[in-house]
Amino acid sequence: MSQLKSLLIIVDRHRAGEVAAAVNGAGANYGHAVLASGTARTDWLDILGLDTTERTILTYTVESEKLTEIYRILREEFGFEQRGGGIAFTIPVSAVGGPASLCILSGGKRR
């Protein structure tokens, strides 16, 4: 059984729907979108490779073996390796509060 990870994706608002559809199609589970706007200084935007402060933060749970394909899609189809393409990273899920939560977060695959 693979490890469950929390996937966070930060992307321009106008591309969030396309990115979400692609990530869902690659097997991500339990997705949420949060509109975000910041006041980051230009030097921080440059460091993070962002062009604007109007973003959407997409959050998912993903089984670790699906991450290679998801990262490939983000790089090749959405230009995440280029400046302003977006940011994606994972955080390991070390515990889940009960079997019902695990079932929800894993897309109904674990009971």
N, C-alpha and C positions, 0 to 999 in steps of 0.2 A: 504494500500500500504506500503510495507516495505522500510526501509531506504537503500540507496545505499552506499556502502563502497568501498574504494580503498584497495585492497589486495596486499601486497608485499611479495614475497617469495624469499629467498636467498638460493641457493642450489649448490652443486658441479656441475660443467659443464657437466660431463659425465652422470648425472642423470636428467638434465633439461628437456629433451624431454619427458621422462616418466612421470615426475611430471606435466608438462604442459598438456599432454594428459589426465591425471586423473582429473586435476582441470577443464579443459574444459568440460569433460564428466559430472562433478558434477554441471555444470551450471554457471561457471564463464564467464564473458563477456569481450570483447575488450582487449585481452591479448597482451602483448609485452614482448620481451626478450632482455636483455642488457647483454653483456659479461662484466665481471668485474674482475679486478685483483688488489690486494692491497699489501701494504707493512706493514701490521699490525704487531706489535711486538707479540712475542709468548704469553706473558701474556694476551694480548687482545684477541688473538685467543682462549685461554683457557677460558676466561670469557664468550665469545660468543658461545663456544662449537664448534668451527670450526677447521678442521684439516689442510686445505690448504687455500691459498689466491686466487686460480683460481675458480671463481664462476660465476653463472648466476643469474641475478636479473629478476624475472618474475613479471609483474605488471598486475593487472586485476581490473575490477569493478565487484562487486558482490552484489546481494540483500542479506540483512542481514539474512534472514531465511535459506539461503543455506550454511552459514558459518559453522554450526555445522557439516554437512556432509563433507565439504572440510577439516576441521581440523581433523576429524576422519580419513580420507584417508591419510592425511599427517603423522599422528601419527602411524597408524597401518600398512600402506603399505610401507611407506618410512622412518620410524623410526625417525621422527622429535623430539621425546622426548629424544632420545639418543644423546650422544656427537657426533658431526659431521654430524648429520642427516639433519639439515637445520634450517632455521629461517623463521617464517611466522607471519605477523601482519597486522592489518587493521588500516585505518585512515578514519574517517567519511567524507563523501562527503556532505558538507553543502549547496553548490550552484552549479548550472550548467548553463552555458551561453546560454540558449535558448532551445526550444523544439527539434530542430534537434540534438543538442549535447546530450540531455537526451535520445533520441531514440537510438542513437549510443551506448552510455555508458550502457544502460540497455538491450542491445541485441535486440532492436526493440520492446520491450514490453510496453514501455510508450510513449505516444504521447501527 
